[in-house]
């Protein structure tokens, strides 16, 4: 089921997510709906806050259909496995460790900020511990686009948005559009109320 995506200006985007405690059919359904919504919006990651739920939960799908376009490497529970065997991912209660490595400045977008992007410096490599849909603890060590996507979605779960980390020059370029988006979102909320997840 497609879910409405919360745009900038919705207060839930600034809320730190609650810990996921139930690993049941409802969580599996939420993951499936979030993935369907993310794919329809042509995204690669989506956090629960973005569909109106303040939870420590997000989904990622980095399958490109073209192996030469993959700009990262990873291990899953210490093993090398094919990307298709891992994706899509549903990640609950993430514990993120930023590993010592170079910073990488690259452009990012966000489904809560349609058609807006800017450069953000993030570390190249991370270690992620998380619970899967069955509640089992897993570990991913990754770099490149995979690490960047995890950091972006992890931030959402803490109520941090990509504009908070954006290069100042890039943020200045889109500041008028960001303010307009916030005004439009708040006007819609006053008129129609918050979207139901």
C-alpha positions in Angstrom: 0.0 0.0 0.0 1.4 3.4 -1.0 1.8 5.7 2.0 1.9 9.5 2.0 5.4 10.9 2.4 5.8 13.6 5.0 7.4 16.8 3.5 9.6 19.2 5.3 7.6 21.3 7.8 5.8 18.2 9.2 6.8 18.0 12.9 7.3 14.2 12.9 10.4 14.7 10.8 12.1 16.3 13.8 11.1 13.6 16.3 13.5 11.0 17.5 12.1 7.5 16.8 10.9 5.1 19.6 12.6 1.7 19.8 10.9 -1.0 17.9 9.7 -3.7 20.4 7.3 -5.9 18.3 8.7 -8.0 15.5 5.4 -9.2 14.1 3.2 -9.2 11.0 2.4 -5.5 11.5 6.1 -4.6 11.3 6.5 -6.8 8.2 3.5 -5.1 6.6 5.0 -1.6 7.5 8.3 -2.6 5.8 6.5 -3.8 2.7 4.4 -0.6 2.5 7.5 1.6 3.0 9.4 -0.2 0.3 6.5 0.1 -2.1 6.2 3.8 -1.3 10.0 4.3 -1.7 10.1 2.5 -5.0 7.1 4.5 -6.3 8.9 7.7 -5.4 12.2 6.4 -7.0 14.1 6.5 -3.7 16.8 4.2 -2.3 15.9 4.7 1.4 12.9 5.7 3.5 12.7 6.2 7.3 9.5 5.7 9.4 9.4 9.4 10.2 8.9 10.1 6.5 5.6 8.3 6.5 4.4 9.8 9.8 5.7 7.2 12.3 8.4 8.2 14.9 10.2 4.9 15.1 13.8 3.6 14.9 13.0 1.9 11.6 14.0 2.4 8.0 14.2 0.6 4.7 16.9 0.6 2.0 17.1 -0.9 -1.5 20.3 -0.4 -3.5 19.6 -3.0 -6.2 20.5 -1.1 -9.4 20.0 -3.9 -12.0 23.5 -2.9 -13.3 26.4 -4.2 -11.2 28.8 -1.8 -12.8 26.9 1.1 -11.3 27.4 -0.2 -7.7 29.8 2.1 -5.9 30.3 0.3 -2.6 31.4 -2.9 -1.0 30.0 -4.6 2.1 30.0 -7.6 4.4 26.9 -9.0 6.1 27.5 -10.8 9.4 31.1 -11.0 8.4 30.5 -12.7 5.0 30.6 -11.6 1.4 27.2 -12.2 -0.2 25.6 -11.0 -3.4 23.7 -7.7 -3.2 20.5 -9.3 -4.4 20.6 -11.7 -1.4 20.6 -8.8 1.0 18.3 -6.2 -0.6 15.8 -4.9 0.2 16.7 -4.2 3.8 14.4 -3.5 6.7 16.4 -2.0 9.6 15.1 -1.7 13.2 16.9 -0.2 16.2 20.1 0.7 14.3 23.3 1.2 16.2 25.7 3.1 13.9 29.5 3.3 14.3 31.3 5.7 12.0 34.6 4.1 11.1 37.8 6.1 10.7 38.1 6.8 7.0 38.1 9.7 4.6 35.2 12.1 4.4 33.3 12.1 1.1 31.5 15.1 -0.2 28.6 14.2 -2.5 25.2 15.4 -3.5 22.2 14.0 -1.7 18.4 14.3 -2.2 15.6 13.4 0.1 12.0 12.2 -0.6 10.8 14.7 2.1 12.4 17.5 0.1 11.2 16.9 -3.5 13.6 18.0 -6.3 16.0 19.6 -3.8 19.6 18.5 -3.2 22.9 19.6 -1.9 26.4 18.4 -1.1 27.0 16.7 2.3 30.3 15.5 3.7 30.0 12.0 5.2 32.4 9.4 6.3 33.2 6.7 3.7 32.8 3.6 6.0 30.4 2.5 8.7 29.5 -0.5 10.9 25.8 -1.0 11.4 24.2 -3.3 14.0 20.5 -3.7 13.7 17.5 -6.0 14.2 15.9 -7.6 11.2 12.1 -8.2 10.8 12.4 -11.3 13.1 14.2 -9.3 15.8 17.6 -11.0 15.1 20.7 -8.9 15.5 22.7 -8.4 12.3 25.8 -6.5 11.3 26.8 -4.8 8.1 30.1 -3.1 7.4 30.0 -1.0 4.2 31.4 2.0 2.4 30.5 4.3 -0.4 26.8 4.8 -1.4 25.7 2.1 1.0 27.3 3.9 3.9 26.0 7.2 2.8 22.4 5.9 2.5 22.6 4.3 6.0 23.9 7.6 7.5 21.1 9.5 5.9 18.3 7.2 7.1 19.8 6.8 10.5 19.8 10.6 10.8 16.1 10.6 10.0 15.5 8.2 12.9 17.2 10.8 15.2 15.2 13.7 13.9 18.1 15.0 11.9 17.5 16.2 8.3 20.0 16.4 5.4 19.7 20.2 5.4 21.3 20.2 8.9 24.4 18.7 7.4 24.4 20.4 4.0 27.3 22.5 2.8 26.4 26.1 3.7 26.8 27.4 0.1 24.4 24.7 -1.2 21.8 25.3 1.5 21.9 29.0 0.7 21.0 28.2 -2.9 17.9 26.3 -2.0 16.9 28.2 1.2 14.0 30.0 -0.5 12.5 26.7 -1.8 13.0 25.0 1.6 11.1 27.8 3.3 8.4 27.7 0.7 8.1 23.9 1.1 7.8 24.3 4.9 5.0 26.9 4.5 3.1 24.7 2.0 3.4 21.7 4.3 2.2 23.6 7.4 -0.7 25.1 5.4 -1.8 21.6 4.3 -1.5 20.3 7.9 -3.7 23.1 9.1 -6.3 22.4 6.4 -6.3 18.6 6.3 -4.4 17.3 9.4 -1.5 15.0 9.6 -1.3 12.1 7.1 -2.3 8.7 8.5 0.3 6.0 8.3 
